[in-house]
Amino acid sequence: MRRARMSTFWWSFDNQHDWSIASQVEYAQAQGVKVYPSIAAFLLQGEFPNRERCRMWKKGATEPEPNRYAWCYPEVRTFRAQTIAREAVEAKVDGILLDYIRYPNPLYGYEPETIEAFRKETGKDANALDPQDLEWCRFRGRYIGMFLKELREELRKRHLNIPIAIFTGPDADAALRLSCQDWKTWAAEGLIDELNIELYLRDFEAIYNGVRLARQSIPERVKLVGMVAAWGGNLDTPETLTKGIDVAIAGGVDKVCVYRHDAIYKFNLWPAIGAAAARWTAQ
């Protein structure tokens, strides 16, 4: 991890409630590299009050999901916020990337408490609406906004002022309809600092258009990170990866992330990444 080649490392790992990466973070920071742990937010599990009652419901189901816990319950939001904040302090990370900061799809979030709260506020029966009804999707997304506020407060109480990033697609309307992920509102409300958009494509025009679409949906203060992919048969040659990085920069990203490390090594792409980083830094 030499400075000319990488400025930030988004770290994904299996045990998300016990990171144990403090020594690795210290080493990376000594090389001038920042570390953001990547947390699968709605999958984060552990022990918290009323655990059995707090499970997530799917539309039309006769019982809740066995291993998924709903954003509508304060116990779930508090557990996730406190767990992430505690681990962030212990590891001394430079930021947090929240992946899966959403519902699995719009068929989820049908907890009786959520449906009743929506009925009291709007007078509408959520079960009678299309799962992708925008008002219903925004209502469910509001609970995730509550979690983000609580996470900020937990970090503040621990005197840790670090950015919160989320992982998403470049189309705010699609994110809302497909997973109740209301990132446009969260950005406007100051709940997130960075938007990491998935650009796992080999189509350069689509990469550029995706960046432009996301850029026009967020305030200028929110940093935009374009995540291009060497992995999955996408930009897996030095030439295509270099062009993909250049196209994302031309579209208006503040940073480029290359996904993912195994593909970078497999296709020997570090020289191309280093050259792109050097050109961008020199501008």
N, C-alpha and C positions, 0 to 999 in steps of 0.2 A: 504494500500500500504506500507507494511513494507519492509525495505531495503533488508532483506535476501530473499525476495520473488520476487522482481521486481526491475529492474534498469532503465527501460525505458517504457514509456506509449505512444502508438501511438493512438492519440485522433481523432476520427471521429465525425463529427457533421453536422447539416443540413445547417446552415447559414455560408457559407464559405467565404463571403466577409466582415463579421463582427463577429469575433470570440467571443469576450467578455469572454475570459477564463483566464484573467490575475490573478485573485484571486485563481483559481484552480491550475494554473501553480505554483504560489508562494507556495501554500500549498504542492504540490507534491515535489517541489525542497527542501523544508524544511525537507522532509522525506528522502532525498537522491535519489529521483526519477526524471529522466529527462522526458521531454514532447516534443514529436514531433506531431504537428497537421498533420492529414492525409487529403490532399486536392485532390478532384477530378478535376484534372487540365483542361481537355478539356471541362468539364461541368461548369466551373467557369464563371458566368455571371454577368453582371452589365452594367453600362452606360459608354460608351466610344465613341470617334468620329467615324462617318461613320458606325454606328452600323448595319444599315439595309444592307449596301453594303458588310459587312464582314462575311456574313453567309457561312456556309460550304455546299459544293455540293457533291452529290452522283452521281456515274457514271450512265449515261443515264437519269438522272432526267431532268424535264422541268423547275424546279424552285429549289432554295436552301432550305435547312432545316430551319424550322421556329425558332428553339431555340438552334442551334449549330453554333459556330463561328470558323472560319478556322485559322489554325496556319500560313498560308501564309501571313496574313495581319499584318503589324507592329503594328497597333492600338490594335489588339487583344493580341499580345504578350506583349506589353507594359502594357496594363491594367492588365493582369494576373500577370506579374512580380511585378508591383508596388503595387497591392493589397496584394499579399502574403508577400512582404517585409514590407509593412506598418503594417500589422497585426502581423507579427513576432516580430517587434520591440515593439509594444504596449503590447503584451502578454509576452515578454521576454522568448520565447521558446528556447529550446536547440538544435533544428534541425527542418527540414521540410521533411515530407514524401509526395511525389507526386504520387498519384494514378491516374489512367486514363491519364497518361502522354503519350498519343498515339492518334491514330485515332480510331473511333468505330470499323472499320474493313477495309480491303484494297479496298473496294468499295467507300470509302470516300477520300476527298482530290482532287476532280476533279473541283476545281474552275477554271474559265477561265484563271485567272492570273497564277495559278500554271501550268496549261497545256502549256501556252505560254512560261513561263520561262523554262520549261523542253525542249520544242521544240528548243528554242534558244541555249540552252547549248548542247543538244545531237543530234539535227536534227530529233528527233523521235516524233511521235504522240502518246501521252499517251493513247488516246482512242483506239488505235489499238493494244495495248499491253495487256497481261494478267495482271489483277489488282495486282497479286503477283509477277510480274517481279521485280527482285531484284534491278535493277538500278532505276526503277521508285519508288519502296518503299523507297530506301535510299534517293532519292531526296526529297520526301515528309517528311521523318524523319529529314532532315536537318533543316527544319523550326522549329521543336521542339528543336533542338540543339541551334538555335538562341535564342529561349525563355530562355533556361537554362543559356546561357551566359548573357542575360539581367537580369535574376533574380540574378545571382551572382553579377553583377554590382550594382543593386539596393540595395542588402544587404551590399555591400562594402561601398556605399555612406552613408549608415546609421550606419556604424561602427559595423556591426553585422557579426561576423565571426562564422557561424554555418554550420554544415554539411547539404548537400542536398542528400536525399535518394529518390530512385524511387521504385515503386512496379511493379513487372513483373513476367513472367514465367522464368524457369531456362534455357530454350533453346533460345539462341540469334537468331538463324536463324528462328525459328518459330515465335518469337516476331516480327521480321522484316517482314516476309511474311504475318502474320495474322493481324497486326495492324500498320505497318510502324514504329514500335518502335525500333529504332536503338541503343539500350542501349550499345552494345559492342563498337560502335564508341564513344558514349558519355563518357563511362568510359575511353577509351584510350585517349580522348582529355582533360581529367581532369574536365569534367563538372559535374560529380556526385561523391559523397564520399562514399555512401553506396548503395548496391543493395539488396533489400528485395525481396526474391523469394518465390512465392506461392508453398507450398508443402502440399496442402489440400488433403491428401491421407491417406489410411490405409495400403498401401503396403510399407513395410519398405525398401525393395530393391529399389523401385522406388524413395523413399525419398533420399536414399544414392546416387543413380545415378544422381538425379536431382542436388544435391549439387555439386557433382564432375563436372558435365557438366558446371554449372555456374562458378565454381571456376577457371576452365581452360580458361575461356573467359574474365576475368577481370584482371587488374594489381593488384599486391599484395597490393598496398596502398588502394584500394577500399575495404571497409569492406563488408563482405557477411553475410546477415541476413536470416536465414531459418525460414519461417513462417509456422509452423505446425498448424493443426486445431483440436481443440476439438469439434468445431461446425460442423454440417452437417453430423453426423454419422461417423465421422472419428476417431480420437484418443480420445474417450470420456470415457475411464476408466483410473484409475491411472496407471495400468500396461501398456496399449498401449501408453498413453501419455509419460510416462517415457522412454519407448523404442524408441519412435519416436524422442524425444529430444536427446537421446544418439546416435541414428543413424545419425541425422543431425550433431551433434558435430563430430562424427567419420568421416563424409564426408568432414569436413573442414570449417564449418561456424564459424564466429567470434561471432555471437549472435544468440539466438533463440527467436522468438516471438511466443506466443501461441494465436491463433485466435479462439474464441473471448470471451469477458468478460462474456456474458450471459451464454454461455456453461460452462465456468469455474465454475461459481456459481451453475448452475443447477446440474452438476455432481460432485460437491465438489472436485475440482481438485487442490485447492490451496496447500494442503499438498504435493502433488506430485511435483508441480512446485517448492515449497520451498526446498524440498529435492534435486531436480535436480540442482537448483541454488547453494545450499550449496556444493554439490559434485564438480560442475564445478569450483566454486570459490576457492575451496581448492586445486585444481590441480596446 
